[in-house]
């Protein structure tokens, strides 16, 4: 576990996407818990830092891909936490609507099954999930993809990657709507966050 901003931590033992821990008073959130193979690794990492996995009250999912959500259903069963996911992505997981009609989305949807977590709270558009925590609809990667803003920290999921020079677009191949993805990236870049936490590049601090 590496501390970033106040009450924000990077859980480095996750498997798949990067996982983050947000301690927000009576709300304790885990963001994108990664794949099931990393669940116990992350739990041990928390215990080693003097925290209990059972403190989790909320599971925030940026989108439905298995490398971000594979462990979410089991985390929810163990903790009883609320699980937050964009309504468009939840509809894809239930089979109510098909995945976006790109080759990669159709292929991964056929081979990778993600269990829909319990106690599901659907996110619609831009909204404040609780005081101080805002979901921003960034649908370029998946139709229900959301980024999350808490104070000076921005969790961008797979909207892009980040380095010292700023946010970078993901490869068009893995985007459901590459042009929308570029618009999402510009919008997030304008947020002026101190910390940017991505799914597949290390967190970056831009100002102090």
Secondary structure, DSSP 8 states (H G I E B T S, - for coil): -EE-STTEEEETT-SSS-EEEEEETTEEEEE----GGGHHHHHHHHHHTT--GGG--EEE-S---HHHHTTHHHHHHHH--EEEEEHHHHHHHHTSS---SSHHHHHHHHH------SSEEEE-SSEEEETTEEEEE-TTSSTT-EEEEETTEEEEETSEEEETTEEEE--GGG-SSHHHHHHHHHHHHTT--SEEEESSS--EE---
